[in-house]
Amino acid sequence: MDFFEEARTTYAAANAGTLYWMLRRPMLGGGFLNTKQNSLTLNDYGAEDGVRGPDYTYGWIQGRGLEAVVTHAELFGAELPPLAEKLDTAGRRLYALLAALQKPDGHAYFCYDRDMRAVYADQANVVQTQEKPALIYTYSDAFVAKGLVAAASRYGLQDIADHLAYFDRVITAIETGRFQMDERRPLSLDSLAVQANDFGPRMILLGAAGMLKRAGHTAHLAFADRFIAHVIDRHYDAATGLLRNVPGEDNCNVGHGIEFVGFALDYLADLADPALIETLERILVSSFKKGFVGPGITLTVSIKTGEAQSPYCPWWSLPETIRSAALAHERTGSAASLSVWKTAHAAFFERYWRGTPPIAYQTMTKDGPVDFVPATPDLDPGYHTGLSLLAAIHAADRLKPQTRTVSG
């Protein structure tokens, strides 16, 4: 079995396992996905765990989960129909809940309490009521908009126009300075005023471009080329091949750089400018080379010195590397991108992947797994890991068309 076939089989089995695991768990609030488990102890979080526990629902996670559930249903409809049926049942239920949550004021929020009021835990971990300014949009809006569009597209729902308009409003907010990245503080003009000019929002929203394209929503795609050009023009450091978080500053979130590459390659047509493809592959290879410090990819490196700025290596950047490297290798056939793919694959499945249950340690350091939450305490609902591996499955199929291994 060659690498492409082995990888394809591994990814399909891992994703199927995770999705079955997630769907077997009791739902939150009548239909929200429940991945509230400690990846170290494997204990479920309880009410005593505060904002990690079942009394708190994360808009981020549910939006990501909806996109993941409906996207995987398409693959498994051909390969594992019983799983696809379960995914669609969960997807329709979650869609209805998220659509009802977003509709009243046109927004989704990072965290909700047991009464579904928008709240956040501040830097002292004290739960506060969130402000709801109409014109400010967030990552939670981005993830929920993507999930609603993906679900409404798959299920042919009449509200698709409203969801696409919501998505377009998020894009406009980014380009007009009304997108707030930090949701653990009040949503406000004051918060926006002190916000750094990070490429994160454009990177995350670029992740919708491939999905929109495949669903036929081409009238809503103009932003994608603008976002790619914006990030490369303002954040790319030609000397190192890295992306600066903020123009003129030293820090580089290598995982975000790698994620940007994968999203761009997922969207760009086969006839895309070869120079752009070359630049994207260079960002991937440079980011991985600098960031892969063991056991995984560090959160941040210095552009100037190339040194890691954090001991923490979250799980998510390794599957994102698998996606980006698979898509890059499909375009270029280079030894460099294939080497990155193989190295990230081995690191993820040998060090992070637990197998039983089919989840990954959230964060590791050189000393092993640690209880450090990268963004939200809930485990990945098939988004970073699942959608990344799914893109690599499709790339492997195209690289080796005769490979059609059924997972299970």
RAWO-V474120 format. One record per pair of residues at least 24 apart in sequence whose C-alpha atoms are under 8 Angstrom apart, sorted by sequence separation. I is the first residue (numbers start at 0). J is the second residue. D is the distance in Angstrom with one decimal. If there is no record, write none. Layout:
I;J;D, I;J;D
//
This chain:
202;226;7.6, 31;56;7.9, 65;90;6.0, 141;166;7.0, 201;226;5.9, 257;282;7.0, 318;343;7.3, 27;53;6.9, 256;282;6.9, 257;283;5.2, 317;343;5.6, 318;344;7.5, 106;133;7.9, 173;200;6.9, 256;283;7.1, 317;344;7.4, 65;93;6.6, 105;133;7.8, 141;169;6.4, 173;201;7.3, 27;56;7.8, 32;61;6.5, 65;94;6.9, 104;133;7.4, 108;137;7.7, 109;138;7.9, 140;169;7.0, 201;230;7.7, 257;286;6.6, 317;346;7.6, 318;347;7.2, 31;61;6.7, 106;136;7.4, 109;139;5.4, 256;286;6.8, 257;287;7.6, 317;347;6.1, 108;139;5.4, 32;64;7.2, 61;93;7.8, 107;139;5.7, 108;140;6.9, 137;169;7.7, 198;230;6.4, 254;286;7.6, 107;140;5.1, 136;169;6.1, 253;286;5.2, 287;320;7.8, 314;347;7.5, 106;140;6.0, 170;204;7.5, 253;287;7.1, 62;97;7.6, 61;97;7.8, 107;143;6.7, 136;172;6.3, 198;234;7.5, 227;263;6.9, 253;289;7.9, 254;290;7.9, 135;172;7.0, 253;290;6.0, 283;320;7.7, 314;351;6.7, 134;172;7.6, 240;278;7.9, 242;282;7.3, 283;323;7.1, 136;177;6.4, 137;178;5.5, 138;179;7.7, 240;281;5.9, 241;282;5.5, 283;324;7.2, 135;177;5.0, 136;178;4.8, 137;179;5.2, 138;180;6.4, 240;282;5.1, 254;296;7.2, 134;177;6.8, 135;178;5.7, 136;179;6.2, 137;180;6.0, 223;266;8.0, 253;296;7.7, 254;297;7.9, 135;179;6.7, 241;285;6.3, 253;297;7.5, 254;298;6.8, 280;324;8.0, 137;182;7.3, 199;244;7.7, 240;285;5.6, 241;286;5.9, 253;298;6.7, 314;359;6.8, 97;143;7.4, 198;244;6.1, 239;285;7.1, 240;286;7.4, 252;298;5.9, 253;299;6.1, 314;360;6.6, 315;361;7.8, 197;244;5.1, 198;245;7.0, 252;299;4.6, 253;300;7.0, 280;327;6.1, 314;361;5.3, 196;244;7.8, 197;245;4.9, 251;299;5.4, 252;300;6.7, 279;327;8.0, 313;361;5.7, 314;362;5.7, 58;107;6.3, 59;108;7.5, 98;147;7.0, 196;245;5.4, 197;246;8.0, 250;299;6.4, 251;300;5.3, 313;362;4.1, 314;363;7.7, 18;68;7.9, 58;108;5.5, 59;109;5.6, 97;147;7.6, 195;245;6.7, 196;246;7.4, 250;300;6.0, 251;301;6.2, 312;362;5.6, 313;363;6.3, 57;108;7.6, 58;109;4.9, 59;110;7.7, 135;186;7.1, 250;301;5.0, 251;302;6.3, 276;327;7.8, 284;335;7.0, 295;346;6.6, 311;362;6.5, 312;363;5.2, 57;109;5.5, 58;110;5.7, 94;146;7.8, 135;187;7.4, 167;219;7.3, 170;222;7.4, 249;301;5.6, 250;302;6.1, 284;336;6.7, 287;339;7.2, 294;346;7.0, 295;347;7.6, 311;363;6.0, 312;364;5.9, 57;110;4.3, 58;111;7.4, 94;147;6.4, 202;255;7.4, 206;259;7.9, 209;262;7.3, 249;302;5.2, 283;336;7.9, 311;364;5.2, 56;110;5.6, 57;111;6.3, 132;186;6.8, 205;259;7.6, 208;262;7.6, 212;266;7.3, 249;303;6.5, 276;330;7.8, 310;364;5.7, 55;110;6.6, 56;111;5.1, 129;184;7.9, 130;185;5.7, 131;186;6.7, 132;187;6.8, 207;262;8.0, 284;339;6.9, 310;365;7.5, 55;111;5.5, 56;112;6.5, 94;150;6.7, 129;185;5.9, 130;186;5.5, 163;219;7.6, 199;255;7.0, 202;258;7.4, 203;259;7.7, 206;262;4.9, 209;265;5.4, 280;336;7.2, 294;350;7.1, 55;112;4.7, 56;113;7.6, 129;186;7.0, 130;187;7.4, 202;259;5.3, 205;262;6.0, 206;263;7.7, 208;265;7.8, 209;266;4.4, 54;112;5.9, 55;113;5.9, 205;263;6.9, 208;266;5.6, 258;316;7.5, 261;319;7.2, 30;89;7.3, 54;113;4.8, 56;115;7.8, 91;150;7.5, 243;302;7.3, 257;316;7.6, 261;320;7.8, 264;323;7.4, 90;150;7.1, 105;165;7.4, 202;262;7.6, 313;373;6.7, 32;93;7.7, 122;183;7.2, 149;210;7.2, 241;302;7.2, 255;316;7.8, 258;319;5.6, 261;322;5.9, 262;323;7.7, 265;326;7.1, 269;330;8.0, 30;92;6.0, 31;93;5.9, 121;183;5.4, 138;200;7.2, 141;203;7.7, 145;207;6.3, 149;211;7.9, 152;214;6.5, 254;316;5.0, 257;319;6.8, 258;320;7.1, 261;323;4.0, 264;326;6.3, 19;82;7.3, 22;85;7.6, 30;93;5.7, 119;182;7.2, 120;183;6.0, 121;184;6.2, 141;204;6.6, 239;302;7.3, 257;320;6.0, 260;323;5.9, 261;324;7.6, 264;327;7.1, 22;86;7.7, 119;183;5.5, 319;383;6.6, 326;390;7.8, 31;96;7.6, 119;184;7.1, 138;203;8.0, 149;214;8.0, 254;319;7.6, 258;323;6.9, 261;326;6.8, 318;383;6.8, 319;384;7.3, 322;387;4.9, 325;390;8.0, 326;391;7.1, 329;394;6.5, 30;96;7.3, 254;320;7.9, 257;323;6.6, 261;327;7.9, 318;384;5.4, 321;387;6.9, 322;388;6.2, 325;391;5.5, 15;82;7.7, 22;89;7.6, 321;388;6.9, 295;363;7.5, 315;383;5.7, 319;387;5.5, 322;390;5.8, 326;394;6.1, 329;397;7.9, 294;363;6.9, 315;384;6.5, 318;387;5.6, 322;391;5.1, 325;394;6.1, 329;398;6.5, 50;120;7.5, 294;364;6.6, 318;388;6.4, 321;391;6.7, 325;395;7.4, 293;364;7.6, 294;365;6.0, 293;365;6.3, 109;182;6.4, 294;367;7.9, 62;139;7.4, 59;138;7.2, 63;142;5.6, 66;145;6.6, 67;146;7.9, 70;149;7.4, 59;139;4.8, 62;142;4.8, 63;143;7.0, 66;146;4.2, 69;149;6.9, 58;139;5.8, 62;143;4.0, 65;146;5.0, 66;147;7.5, 69;150;5.9, 61;143;7.3, 62;144;7.3, 63;145;7.8, 64;146;7.5, 65;147;7.4, 59;142;6.0, 62;145;7.1, 63;146;6.3, 66;149;5.8, 58;142;8.0, 59;143;7.0, 62;146;5.1, 65;149;7.9, 66;150;6.8, 69;153;7.1, 58;143;7.0, 62;147;7.6, 65;150;7.1, 67;380;7.2, 68;381;7.3, 67;381;5.5, 60;375;7.6, 67;382;5.3, 71;386;7.8, 64;380;5.0, 66;382;7.5, 70;386;7.9, 60;377;7.2, 63;380;7.1, 64;381;6.4, 57;375;7.6, 63;381;7.9, 64;382;6.3, 67;385;7.0, 71;389;7.7, 60;379;7.5, 63;382;5.8, 67;386;6.3, 38;358;7.4, 60;380;7.0, 38;359;6.8, 39;360;6.5, 38;360;5.2, 38;361;6.4, 51;376;5.5, 51;377;7.1, 79;405;7.4, 78;405;5.5, 79;406;7.1, 78;406;6.9, 79;407;7.2, 39;368;7.0, 39;369;7.5, 39;370;7.2, 20;356;7.5, 20;357;7.2, 6;344;8.0, 17;356;7.9, 17;357;5.1, 38;378;7.6, 13;354;7.9, 16;357;5.7, 17;358;6.4, 35;376;7.1, 36;377;6.8, 37;378;7.9, 35;377;4.7, 36;378;6.7, 34;377;5.3, 35;378;6.3, 13;357;6.6, 33;377;7.7, 34;378;5.1, 34;379;7.1, 34;380;6.7, 32;380;7.6, 21;380;7.3, 18;380;7.8, 18;381;6.9, 17;381;7.0, 14;381;7.1, 14;384;7.9, 14;385;5.6, 14;388;7.6, 14;389;7.9, 11;388;7.7, 10;388;5.6, 11;389;7.4, 10;389;7.2, 10;391;8.0, 11;392;7.2, 10;392;6.7, 7;391;7.4, 7;392;5.1, 6;392;7.7, 7;395;6.2, 6;395;7.7, 7;396;7.7, 4;395;7.1, 15;406;7.1, 16;407;7.9, 3;395;5.4, 15;407;6.8, 3;396;8.0, 11;405;7.8, 12;406;5.0, 3;398;7.6, 4;399;7.6, 11;406;5.4, 12;407;5.9, 3;399;7.1, 8;404;6.0, 7;404;7.5, 8;405;7.5, 4;402;6.3, 8;406;6.6, 4;404;7.9
//
